Amino acid sequence: MSTKDVQGIYIMQVASQLTGMHPQTLRKYEREGLLTPSRSKKARLYTEDNITRLREIKHLVNVMGLNMAGVRLALGIRDRILGMKEVLASANHEAESRQRLENLLDDILEILRNAPLQGKVASQDNIFNKK
């Protein structure tokens, strides 16, 4: 294991302090499937990416007022947008990249189709199926 692999690995107590979250909250977010820390025996090990994601979750809950369903939706959209950015950054084969981006956009639309809308203003079909 290189020094780079070891750097930025934190046990739950340290992750809790770095994020300002109670350890039980970290467990809850793991149960909700919002992140998956690695494990060494029974100890949860958090990476820098896990800490960043926890801070994003904290922002979505505390500042934006989202519930767990909203957080899951927002993170799903975020992850797919980041995937699209990676495809664009490595776009060597135009047709292949276009197809991958189209698939990622379809994934985002699928998430939105399955998300409950607030109120009865418009149907999901009218909003998310327009081309």
Secondary structure by P-SEA (a helix, b strand, c coil): cccccccccccaaaaaaaacccaaaaaaaaaaccbbbbbcccbbbbcaaaaaaaaaaaaacccccccaaaaaaaaaaaaaaaaaaaaaaacccaaaaaaaaaaaaaaaaaaaaaccccccccccccccccc
